[in-house]
Amino acid sequence: MVVFGQLARDLVLCAPEIPDAGSSVDVRERVEELGGKGANQAVALAQLGARPSLVAVAGDDDVGDALLARAASDGIDVSGVVRRPGPTGLIVEVLLPSGDYRYFEHLGERVQLHTSDVTSSASIVEGAAAALVQLQQPAPAVVSAARLGRTARALVVLDGAPPDGTRDDLLLLADVLRADAREAPQWTDVSSVDGAALREATEALLRRGPRVVALALDGGGNLFSWRDEETVHHLVVPDGPERVRDTTGGGDSLVAALTVGLLAGYPVPDAARCAVAASGRTVTRVGGRPDLTGLFPR
């Protein structure tokens, strides 16, 4: 499997509150790890027994060296990671006891994927069972990645909102489409991610290309819709009972587990429940790094 997406250093600071200007607070817990949506999904895939490759961008600094070494030790093929001069991407999360967070991101164009980065990974995609494309990357790169996956006859999994002007092209290229509650309206044109209108909108999406659509709902849980010949099915899978500490990475684990389940031949309802369980495990932890070992029976 190949993941196209972000690689970054994640720094999570657990604080009792956001300080006022000119003041400070004591950080109660600090977590530093390999992060970024692309790397999070690749780690999750490796933990679920896949052999993922990551196509991403890192700087030429010591941080980039350390993150790539960690990814390799996690079982991720990093031969598709491009190194560019300058610092590796950085995401700082300030996490409050309530689970609310603030992100401070240093993820400029220099550490985003270019079309040339994608096309140079063609040999990695050949023979891959799936191509997971993080849509927070620049539009030309994500369309190129999806097309590369389609050409390789891989399962094309899109995660996120469509960059401007790409929705129609991406729908034609997608097998699986995943979006959170903020991203879903950009696919469906339905302002509230709930109810009968959303089901009708997902049916329209399924007619335009994808075989499976997974959308997070406003009030919690996820709507999974899929087509089986001429029949469209819908299933709402509620969130689990887990205590949420940090929602970072929950969607990444869901995408990874859904992909693994579908490729393993699980019926969509079973793959969907495993995907939500993977997300539930991840949000009990601080930071986006999951712990999904044993989720799928070997």
MOSULMO-V849461 format. One line per field, one symbol per residue. ss: DSSP state (@ for helix, = for strand, . for the rest). psi: psi as a letter, one per 20 degrees, with the letter a starting at -180 (. if undefined). burial: + if it has 16 or more other ideal C-beta (glycine too) atoms within 10 Angstrom, else -. Layout:
ss = ???
psi = ???
burial = ???
//
This chain:
ss = .===...========...........=========.@@@@@@@@@@@.....===.===..@@@@@@@@@@@@...=....===.....======.....======..@@@...@@@@@..@@@@....=====....@@@@@@@@@@@@@...=====.......@@@@@@@..====.....@@@@......@@@@@@@@@@@@@....=====.....=======..=======............@@@@@@@@@@@@@@....@@@@@@@@@@@@@@@................
psi = qppoapprppopooqhrpqrpjrrqpphqppprpaqhghghggggghjjrnqqpoapqrkrhgggghhggghhikpojijpppqpaqqqpoppoprhiiqrppopnmrhhkqprhhhghijhhhhpiqhqopoojjrqghghgggghggghikrooopoaqpqpjiggghhhiqhpppqahhhghihijphpmqahhhghhhhhghijfqhppopqqgjqrpppqqqndjppqqppoqqajqppgoipighghggghggggghijqqghghghhghhgghghiiqpriprnjpjgpp.
burial = +++++++++++++++---------------+-++++++++++++++++-+-++++++++---++--++-++--+-+++-+++-+--+++++-+++-----------+---++++--++--+--++--++++++++++-+-++++++++++-+-++++++++++--++-+++-+++++++++-+++-++-+--++---++-++--++--+++++++++----++++++----+----+-++----+++++++++++++++++++--+-+--+++++++++++++-++++++-+--++--
//
